[in-house]
Amino acid sequence: MSNFDSSINESVLFVDIGNSAVKVAVKNQDNWKVHSYQYAEEAAHEINNRLHPVQKIVLSSVRESTRDVIMSEIQAHLVDELTVHDIPSEKLDYRTPKTLGMDRFLVCLGAHSVEKKAVLVIDAGTACTIDFMDEEGVFRGGVIMPGLNPLLTIFNHNAPALPEVSLKIPDLFPGKSTEESLQWGQVAFWVDGVKNQLNRFQSAFGEFDLFLSGGDVEAVHKLLGMNTRIEKDLIFRGMEMMLKG
């Protein structure tokens, strides 16, 4: 039986294949119901065993191997896969579109659909992307940096004697313990990097609405201490907008 509530009977499923998880979503009125899966087979089982008939699957992927597994498992369904080839050329200011992760465009499109303003989206997951879309809906590019949690585990293999650190920035500088020193060198380093990038975007493009999305959204929001709009489902909003044309 499907994980989705039986009262939700939309016939379109949205599938986001990310770097570390597969998310399957349906929209019920204005709300998104999302389930996340670590393995492609689990996500395919969800799709194939949904209580209500699926008329269409809208899919976006940044991992070809995971995509291939899911596609082989759900052959009975009509799949509308969104790729960079579906982006109108006038909406893409990017020199290497073939290498652009579709998720980066989609989260910006989802944010832009909210108020039709210039938007900057921090998508904080395994990788952290910071991307800009102008008020006309043109994707202008962005930044790809390590995600917060991967950065915190960088010493696990090569320096296992170092302690793990909690997600906070110490009150006093410099660190007076090994944990505090690591927090300044990892947590504060990451936050400072994000804030410096935001300043660069503002210098380049002027004012924008700042959105925060991704798996680490709550922790990042707390660390940044900035006025950001938290929208966990931006990628599905963007997929829906592309589906509508």
N, C-alpha and C positions, 0 to 999 in steps of 0.2 A: 504494500500500500504506500502511496505517496506521502512524503512529509508535509505536503501542503494541506491546509485546512480544506475539508470537503466543500465548504461554502464558497470557496474561491473557484470560479468556473471559467475564467478567461481562457480563450483558446490559443493564445500566443505565449510562448515561453521565450525568455531572454537568457542567453548563456554567455557568460564572460569567462574566458579561459585566460587566467593570469599566470604570473610566474610561479606562484606557490599554491594556488587553489583554483577550483572551478566553482563559479557561482551561478546558480540557476534561480531565476526570478520570474514572478508574475506580477501584474499590476491589478489591484483591486480598487477601483475608483481612483483616488489620488495617492494611494499608498502602495508601496512595493513590499512584497513578501519574498524574502531572499534566503536561500540555504546555500551553505558553502561546503565543498567537498575537497578532500586532499587528493583523492584518486579519480582518474577519469572514469573508471568502471562504476564507481559509486554514483557519479553524476548521470551517467548513461542509464543506470538502473532507475534513478529518480524520474528521468524523462520517459522511459518506457513503461513505467508503472503508475503514471499519474491517473487519478480517479476520473478526470474528465478528458474528453478527446482533445488532442493537440492538432490544431489546424496548421500552425506554422511555428518554426523555431528560428529566432533571430540570434545569430552567433557572431561573436568577435573573439579573436584569439591572438595571443602573443607567443604561444608555444605550439609549434607545428606538430610535434610528436603527440602531445596530449590531444590536440585537435583531431589528428588522424584516428586515434583510438575511439574517441567519442563519435566521430562520423561513421566509423565502421559498425558501431553498436546501435545507431539510431537510423539506419537506412530506410526504415519504413516511414520516416517523417520528412516533410518538406522543410528544407533548411535554407534560410536566406543569410548567407555569410557576408558580413560587412568587412570590406578591405579598403585600403587606401585608394584603390581604383574607383571606388564609389564616391570619393570626395571630389566635388567640382573643382577644376583647376584654379578658378578664381577665388576659391576659399582656402587655398593652401599656399602659404609663403614659406616654402621649405625646399632647400636645394636637393635633398636626397629623399624624396617621398617613399622610395622603395624600402628604405630602412626605418621609416617612421612607425613606431608602435601604434596600432589603431586605437588603443585605449587612451593615448594621450590626446588625440583629437576628440574622441567621444566625451571625455570628462569635461573638456572645455566647451563643447557643444551643449552638453547638459547644463552647465553653469550659465552659458549665454542665453539659453532658452528661458531662464527664470525671469530676467528683466531686460534682455536685449541691450546690455551695456558691455563695455570692455571688462573682461574678467581675467583674473590670474588664479590658477588652480594648483594647489599643493596636493598631490596625490601620494600619500605617505604609506608605502607598503614595503615589500622586499627591496625594491628600488624606490627612491623618492624622485618624482618628476615635478617640475615647476614650469607650467606652460601658460602662454598668453594668447588670448583671442580678443581681437579688437571689437569695437561696437558694431561693425559691419559683419561680424561672424567669420572673419578671416583668421586662420591659425597662423601665428607669427613665430612659432618656435619656442624653445625653452631650455631647460637645464635638466640633466639626469645626474643624480648623485646617489651615494649609498643610502639605503634605508636606515632608520634609527636602530632597529634591532640587529641587523647584520653588522653595523659598526660596533655595537656593544659586544659582539662575540668575536671580534677580530683577533683578540689575544688568546682565545680558548685553545687553539692548537699549538701556536709557537711559544706562548708564555703562560702555560696552564697554572703556574704558581700564583699568578695575579688573581685577586679576588673578583668576583662578579660585583657589579655596581647597580644601585637602584637608580630609577629614572628621576633624578633631580639634579639641580645645580646648587652647589654649596653656597651658603650665605656670605662666606668670607673667602677672599683670594689672597695668597695661593692656598692650595690644599695643604692641610696639616696632618693628613693621614693618607695612606695609600689609596683608600677608596675615594676620598675627596679629590686626590690628585688625578685619579682616573676619571672622575666625574667632570672635572674641568677639561681634561684632555679628550673626552669622548662626548659626553652629553652637551656640555657648553660649546665644544668645538662644532658639533653638528648644528646646534641652534644658531650659533653665530654665522655659520655658513648659509643657512636658510635666510636669515635676516639680511645678510649682505647681498644675496641674490635678489631679494625683494626690493632693496634700494636700487639695484641696477635696473630692474624692470621699471621702477617708477621714473628713474632718470631717462630711460629710453622712450617710454610711452605715456608718461603722465599718470593720471588717476585711474584706478580700476577697482572693481569689487573683488575682494579676496575670498576664495572658497577653499575649504579643506575637506579632503575625502581620503579614502583608503583605510586599510586595516588598522593602522596605528593612529587613527584620527583623534581619539580621546586623549592619549598621552601627548601627542604633538600639540594639540590645542592648549593643554595645560602648560607645557613647556614654553611655547611661544608667548603666551600672555598677551595676545593681540586680538583685535576685533576681527574675527574671521567668521564666515558663515559655514557651519558644518552641514554637509550634505553627503551622506554615505552612499547614495544611490545615483550619483552623477553619471556614471557610465551607462546605466540603464535608461536614464533620461535622454542621454545622447543617442543611444540606439533607437529609442522610440522616435526621436526627432528625425533621424535618417530614414526610418521606416515610413514616416509620414511624408517624406520628401520635402 
